Amino acid sequence: MMSPAAPRAIELTSPFGWSASVDVAGVVTLRDPAGQPRATYQGTASSSPAAALPRGGTHTVRLPDGDVALHNGATRATRRRDHDGHLDLHGRRYQFHHTWGWNTEVRCDGVRVALLHRRTSRRFTVRTDATRDETDMLAMALCWFAVQPGREGAIAAAFHGL
């Protein structure tokens, strides 16, 4: 019998059919709707592993055809715009732009592909605007699981720092 503090693997789903599994070492595997692994990255290894990457800095995402770097904003960002990140994937530049509240826009070469909105800690909505292919969906899944929609503004960050 496992003790309550022992880490365990978790499975996560998205409203657009992609899923993520996080093993006890914190390795996250993203799967498309058909169940095929599409990307892996190192998430958080702790007593409660998570799919989210640490905020700030550059992280490596492993794809079947090579590694890519996902920039997840400034490490000590105090303003929402400083949390914006990007990812170069299959010759396209995807930007993760955190707008007001808990919204995050996924943009491909400047064109909005999707809007991810976090209502509460467990409720999200997704609006796809111009999703074209599997590459766009992979970028959206990386934003959903690794980056996670929404960031605090400067005022909220100041109150949490007290």
Buried (B, 14 or more C-beta within 10 A) or exposed (E): EEEEEEBEEBEBEBEBEBBBBBBBEBBBBBBBEEEEEBBBBBBBBEEEBBBBBEBBEEBEBBBEEEEBEBBBBBEEBBBBBBBBBBBEBBEBEBBBBBBEBBBBBBBBEEEBBBBBBBEEEEEBEBEBEEBEEEBBBBBBBBBBBBBBBBBBBEEEBEEEEE
